[in-house]
Amino acid sequence: MTKTISATILAGSLILSACASATAGDAPKPAAAAGRQCFWAEQVNNWTAADDEKTAYLKVGVKDVYRADLFGPCMDLDTAQSIGVRTRGGGSSICDGMDVELIVGSPLGPQRCQVSKLTKLTPEEIAALPAKLKP
């Protein structure tokens, strides 16, 4: 009986692993899966904001663009003349959303806008951005 259970479990494991490898190979991998992408706050040299006040696009270096999804609306993000980029958590590099916050000037004073997700855009995604959103 033990051999039967072991053989059944082994057969089931082989079938599951074969199915997993077939589907994993067929699915496209997002750009972020290619490797962890990090940068320094000083490398951000331009930015734009979507009208929803919950999304900013950061130009990093010469050609990289990152989409910063915020935890909630950031008042005056879409009308601000400048923003600050501040690292959080004691590190100096920015590798994901939890590492950074945006400081936005508003009539009520500086507002700290927490980033929930940071995604590096591919060259194709950058090209597909509407002109008003390209930083």
C-alpha positions in Angstrom: 0.0 0.0 0.0 2.9 2.4 0.8 4.4 1.8 -2.6 1.1 2.5 -4.3 0.7 5.9 -2.5 4.3 6.8 -3.2 4.0 5.9 -6.8 0.7 7.9 -7.1 2.3 10.9 -5.4 5.4 10.6 -7.6 3.2 10.4 -10.8 1.1 13.3 -9.7 4.2 15.4 -9.0 5.6 14.6 -12.4 2.3 15.6 -14.1 2.1 18.9 -12.1 5.7 19.8 -12.8 5.2 19.1 -16.5 2.1 21.3 -16.6 3.9 24.1 -14.7 6.9 24.1 -17.0 4.7 24.2 -20.1 2.6 27.1 -18.9 5.6 29.0 -17.4 7.4 28.8 -20.7 4.5 30.1 -22.7 3.6 33.1 -20.5 5.3 36.4 -21.3 7.5 37.7 -18.6 7.1 41.3 -17.4 10.0 43.7 -17.7 10.5 43.8 -14.0 11.0 40.0 -13.9 14.2 40.4 -16.0 16.0 41.5 -12.8 15.8 44.0 -10.0 16.3 47.5 -11.3 17.6 50.1 -8.9 18.5 53.8 -9.2 19.4 56.8 -7.0 17.0 59.7 -6.3 19.6 62.0 -7.8 19.2 60.3 -11.2 15.6 61.4 -11.6 15.8 64.4 -13.9 12.2 64.8 -15.1 8.7 63.7 -14.4 5.0 63.9 -15.5 1.8 63.1 -13.7 -1.4 61.4 -14.9 -4.7 63.2 -14.4 -5.8 60.8 -11.7 -3.2 62.2 -9.2 -2.3 58.6 -8.4 0.4 57.9 -11.1 3.6 59.6 -11.9 6.2 58.8 -14.6 9.8 59.4 -13.6 12.6 59.9 -16.1 15.8 58.3 -14.7 19.1 59.0 -16.4 19.0 59.4 -20.2 16.5 56.8 -21.4 14.8 55.0 -18.5 11.2 55.8 -17.4 9.6 54.4 -14.3 5.9 54.4 -13.5 5.2 55.2 -9.8 1.8 54.1 -8.6 0.8 55.9 -5.4 -1.1 54.5 -2.5 -3.8 57.2 -3.0 -4.4 60.5 -4.7 -1.6 63.0 -4.3 -3.1 66.5 -4.3 -1.7 68.9 -6.8 0.6 66.3 -8.3 -0.8 67.1 -11.8 -0.3 70.8 -11.4 3.0 71.0 -9.4 6.0 72.7 -11.0 8.5 70.4 -9.3 8.6 67.4 -7.1 11.1 66.0 -4.7 12.1 62.3 -4.6 13.1 61.0 -1.2 14.4 57.5 -0.3 12.8 55.7 2.6 14.0 52.9 4.8 17.6 54.0 5.4 18.9 53.0 1.9 20.2 55.3 -0.7 19.0 53.3 -3.7 15.5 53.0 -5.0 14.5 49.5 -6.1 10.8 49.3 -5.5 7.9 51.4 -4.4 8.5 51.0 -0.7 11.9 52.7 -1.1 10.6 56.1 -2.3 8.1 58.9 -1.7 7.4 61.9 -3.7 7.3 65.3 -2.1 4.9 67.6 -3.8 4.4 71.3 -3.1 0.9 72.5 -2.5 -0.9 75.6 -1.2 -1.0 73.8 2.2 2.7 73.0 2.2 4.8 70.0 1.1 2.8 66.8 0.8 4.4 63.4 1.1 3.0 60.9 -1.4 3.8 57.3 -0.7 4.6 55.1 -3.7 3.1 51.6 -3.6 4.6 50.2 -6.8 7.4 51.2 -9.1 7.7 49.7 -12.6 10.5 50.2 -15.1 8.9 50.7 -18.5 10.2 48.9 -21.6 11.2 50.9 -24.6 7.9 49.9 -26.3 5.9 51.0 -23.3 7.7 54.3 -23.3 7.0 54.8 -27.0 3.3 54.0 -26.4 2.9 56.7 -23.7 0.8 59.7 -24.9 3.1 62.7 -25.5 1.7 64.6 -22.4 2.8 61.7 -20.1 6.3 61.3 -21.5 8.7 62.8 -19.0 
